[in-house]
Amino acid sequence: MSSVSVSSGLRMNTEQLDDALQTQLTIRSDVPAVFYSFSFAQNPAWSSFHPPGREIVKYYHEVCQNYRITDKFECNTDVEECKWLEDEQLWEVKIRRMTAGMGDLSSKDRAKVVEEKGEHAVYSETEIVKAKVVISCVGGLVEPRGWPDEISGLDKFKGKVFHSARWDEAVDLQDKNVVVVGTGCSSAQIVPRLPKAPYNAKSVTQLMRSPPWVVPAVSTPGGDEWWEENSPKIMRAVPGLKELLRFSIFLGAEVQFLQLFPNTPYAEKHRKLYEEKILAWVEKTVPEKYLEILTPDYGVGCKRRIFDKRWLKSLNDPKVELTTMPLTRLTEDGVVLGPGATYPKNAKEEDYPEREVPADVIILANGFDTTRWLHPLKIVGKGGKDLVELMEERGGAQAYQGTAMDGFPNMFLIFGPNTATGHSSVVMASENMVNYSLKFIKLILNGEASTVDVKKEAEIAYTTELQEALKDTVWQSGCSSWYYTKDGWNSIVYPYTQVDFWRRCAFPKYYHWNIAYTSKGLSKTRRTRALRMLGVTLAIIGVYRWRKSGLGLKDIRGMMRNVLQGVLATAVQAWTVLKAQAHL
Ligand SMILES: Cc1cc2nc3c(=O)[nH]c(=O)nc-3n(C[C@H](O)[C@H](O)[C@H](O)COP(=O)(O)OP(=O)(O)OC[C@H]3O[C@@H](n4cnc5c(N)ncnc54)[C@H](O)[C@@H]3O)c2cc1C
């Protein structure tokens, strides 16, 4: 019996992964690569401080190869349902193998293919496996948000429409009128590149609902050129330097958390200064006509900040237009905007009469379905309870430490609810969750426990604490963001520092768990407890005898000094003898 991980890349086949390396060549991580990579597999040879996506994919491939786990993946395979079998104390997992290419489609698109061509066009076979442990690594930003249903005319539109996360390389953008929907982190990297080679779009119209806070990207030590030329050499030559750099970036991010996110007087003061600095930079960078619509009316940090190198500058290009006029409908060869504008909030409708913008291609950079956790994976726990339904009954997506839910024994979520950070790296948070889960999984795989199941009261108390803490942060400062559901439930961010999350993961509160120990596990815990008791007893006796002997701290220090001198003298003597022997 094995453990099953519903994880990264499962739905793609290897060819598609290689294809992924060839696409979106210039889109880069906006978090420095040393931080957006594994702590245990630091790469000295990143080509730049913010390397392109394809290099990050290559890095992950190499880590898998180095740790010899490539044969543990089954690609182009969908996990459809996991069901807890109470009698057998096992998970029954329904796995569906897919026909070539289907793994890279979104679930919505796959459902469309099933509807049009039948099941056989998507699925080639179904298998049921049983597992002691299930670990869900289904990610959070996976299912692209589709076309907004309320916008009519999609069926009439003769051009191409695709999502930024499903970039269509077959679409030629040369001399085309392109409309980009959205002003998040993805679009900020896409828009500046469209008017330039190799895309050479004729015009780019970008639609924005409300402005994000745009801040300068973390600057590269020594400048881009210097870093690209020298960092691989230096990182290879100086042991521990890349780890030190990673740690410094982490520490910097932690300090920034305290300065930005809580509603403390310190953070409020700092936020104000930071906002003034950013706005001064925006003012210098963008054309004056955009200043008003690029000035947010909420606190910095409320939405994820855009770490920008090119977007704001690109707004000076006459080919690029940024507008807050809402998308109303599509025509055969264009998009109709307005009347009115969504920002500034006091915009008068008569100042923004309806107009049509020509469009050959529409790129949706409108984000992901983030608030329906695990969807469409179905997880059924004890008593036939559906995991997502249980979360909804309790107010919204939630899990104890973002990792476990009561009634779902031996099941762990990686990057579960409220584990993302607005300031740090998801890779690091995920490593913490993996290490936390392994402490419990170890018990099961070693035969020390048959089931581990977090307690209901612990889960509820944890979620209540988190949701309360979230109320006193900048995330509540009035922006609309993908962190919130329509009901105002934030299931995305963790309201404390990453040091705090690390602490919780490194030192589990075992008493928050129902652990069904086996006889092997029981004797091990008894042994450990007995040893601990013995240690405490010896310590108490030691202190008692020391007090009775009348010795003071001074005497103890003297004794310690003697012991130390003894050890040193012996070491010197041994070294002299060894040296003499070597000369013989
Ligand atoms: C555009 C973008 C920018 C981002 N920028 C940052 C950033 O700067 N910093 C940061 O820390 N994070 C960032 N993220 C967040 C990012 O999601 C995480 O950093 C990271 O990818 C999470 O890794 P993961 O393995 O948990 O999930 P993912 O990388 O999302 O992988 C999940 C995998 O599981 C597969 N899957 C899902 N359901 C099933 C199923 N039922 N059966 C089989 N397979 C399934 C999916 O197809 C996917 O391959 C960004 C995400 C996006 C999309």
The ligand as an SDF file (V2000), in Angstrom:
LIG
                    3D

 53 58  0  0  0  0  0  0  0  0999 V2000
    1.3510   33.7700  -12.7830 C   0  0  0  0  0  0  0  0  0  0  0  0
    1.7270   33.2640  -11.4180 C   0  0  0  0  0  0  0  0  0  0  0  0
    2.6600   33.9430  -10.6770 C   0  0  0  0  0  0  0  0  0  0  0  0
    3.0270   33.4950   -9.4190 C   0  0  0  0  0  0  0  0  0  0  0  0
    3.9810   34.1790   -8.7420 N   0  0  0  0  0  0  0  0  0  0  0  0
    4.3850   33.7560   -7.5410 C   0  0  0  0  0  0  0  0  0  0  0  0
    5.4160   34.4260   -6.8400 C   0  0  0  0  0  0  0  0  0  0  0  0
    5.9630   35.3740   -7.3340 O   0  0  0  0  0  0  0  0  0  0  0  0
    5.7780   33.9870   -5.6230 N   0  0  0  0  0  0  0  0  0  0  0  0
    5.2090   32.9090   -5.0720 C   0  0  0  0  0  0  0  0  0  0  0  0
    5.6220   32.5410   -4.0010 O   0  0  0  0  0  0  0  0  0  0  0  0
    4.2210   32.2490   -5.7030 N   0  0  0  0  0  0  0  0  0  0  0  0
    3.8010   32.6500   -6.9120 C   0  0  0  0  0  0  0  0  0  0  0  0
    2.8040   32.0060   -7.5790 N   0  0  0  0  0  0  0  0  0  0  0  0
    2.0780   30.9980   -6.8580 C   0  0  0  0  0  0  0  0  0  0  0  0
    2.3990   29.6070   -7.3730 C   0  0  0  0  0  0  0  0  0  0  0  0
    1.1640   28.9990   -7.5540 O   0  0  0  0  0  0  0  0  0  0  0  0
    3.2220   28.8350   -6.3850 C   0  0  0  0  0  0  0  0  0  0  0  0
    4.3970   29.5090   -6.1380 O   0  0  0  0  0  0  0  0  0  0  0  0
    3.5950   27.4320   -6.8390 C   0  0  0  0  0  0  0  0  0  0  0  0
    3.3910   27.1980   -8.1800 O   0  0  0  0  0  0  0  0  0  0  0  0
    2.7300   26.4840   -6.0920 C   0  0  0  0  0  0  0  0  0  0  0  0
    3.2380   25.1910   -6.3460 O   0  0  0  0  0  0  0  0  0  0  0  0
    2.3350   23.9390   -6.1430 P   0  0  0  0  0  0  0  0  0  0  0  0
    3.1750   22.7630   -6.4680 O   0  0  0  0  0  0  0  0  0  0  0  0
    1.6890   24.0070   -4.8080 O   0  0  0  0  0  0  0  0  0  0  0  0
    1.1530   24.0850   -7.2090 O   0  0  0  0  0  0  0  0  0  0  0  0
    1.1840   24.2270   -8.7730 P   0  0  0  0  0  0  0  0  0  0  0  0
    2.5040   24.6480   -9.2700 O   0  0  0  0  0  0  0  0  0  0  0  0
    0.0080   25.0720   -9.1070 O   0  0  0  0  0  0  0  0  0  0  0  0
    0.9290   22.7400   -9.2680 O   0  0  0  0  0  0  0  0  0  0  0  0
   -0.2780   22.0220   -9.0690 C   0  0  0  0  0  0  0  0  0  0  0  0
   -0.3430   20.8850  -10.0850 C   0  0  0  0  0  0  0  0  0  0  0  0
   -1.3260   19.9460   -9.7000 O   0  0  0  0  0  0  0  0  0  0  0  0
   -2.0800   19.5710  -10.8430 C   0  0  0  0  0  0  0  0  0  0  0  0
   -3.4290   19.1470  -10.4120 N   0  0  0  0  0  0  0  0  0  0  0  0
   -4.4040   19.8920   -9.8620 C   0  0  0  0  0  0  0  0  0  0  0  0
   -5.4900   19.1320   -9.6000 N   0  0  0  0  0  0  0  0  0  0  0  0
   -5.1810   17.8800   -9.9770 C   0  0  0  0  0  0  0  0  0  0  0  0
   -5.8910   16.6420   -9.9660 C   0  0  0  0  0  0  0  0  0  0  0  0
   -7.1200   16.5500   -9.4770 N   0  0  0  0  0  0  0  0  0  0  0  0
   -5.2680   15.5650  -10.4620 N   0  0  0  0  0  0  0  0  0  0  0  0
   -4.0130   15.6390  -10.9520 C   0  0  0  0  0  0  0  0  0  0  0  0
   -3.2950   16.7750  -10.9720 N   0  0  0  0  0  0  0  0  0  0  0  0
   -3.8680   17.8840  -10.4960 C   0  0  0  0  0  0  0  0  0  0  0  0
   -2.1120   20.8250  -11.6940 C   0  0  0  0  0  0  0  0  0  0  0  0
   -2.4020   20.5270  -13.0220 O   0  0  0  0  0  0  0  0  0  0  0  0
   -0.6950   21.3630  -11.4870 C   0  0  0  0  0  0  0  0  0  0  0  0
    0.1850   20.7950  -12.4040 O   0  0  0  0  0  0  0  0  0  0  0  0
    2.4280   32.3810   -8.8670 C   0  0  0  0  0  0  0  0  0  0  0  0
    1.4830   31.6890   -9.6220 C   0  0  0  0  0  0  0  0  0  0  0  0
    1.1380   32.1260  -10.8900 C   0  0  0  0  0  0  0  0  0  0  0  0
    0.1280   31.3650  -11.6880 C   0  0  0  0  0  0  0  0  0  0  0  0
  1  2  1  0
  2  3  1  0
  2 52  2  0
  3  4  2  0
  4  5  1  0
  4 50  1  0
  5  6  2  0
  6  7  1  0
  6 13  1  0
  7  8  2  0
  7  9  1  0
  9 10  1  0
 10 11  2  0
 10 12  1  0
 12 13  2  0
 13 14  1  0
 14 15  1  0
 14 50  1  0
 15 16  1  0
 16 17  1  0
 16 18  1  0
 18 19  1  0
 18 20  1  0
 20 21  1  0
 20 22  1  0
 22 23  1  0
 23 24  1  0
 24 25  2  0
 24 26  1  0
 24 27  1  0
 27 28  1  0
 28 29  2  0
 28 30  1  0
 28 31  1  0
 31 32  1  0
 32 33  1  0
 33 34  1  0
 33 48  1  0
 34 35  1  0
 35 36  1  0
 35 46  1  0
 36 37  1  0
 36 45  1  0
 37 38  2  0
 38 39  1  0
 39 40  1  0
 39 45  2  0
 40 41  1  0
 40 42  2  0
 42 43  1  0
 43 44  2  0
 44 45  1  0
 46 47  1  0
 46 48  1  0
 48 49  1  0
 50 51  2  0
 51 52  1  0
 52 53  1  0
M  END
$$$$
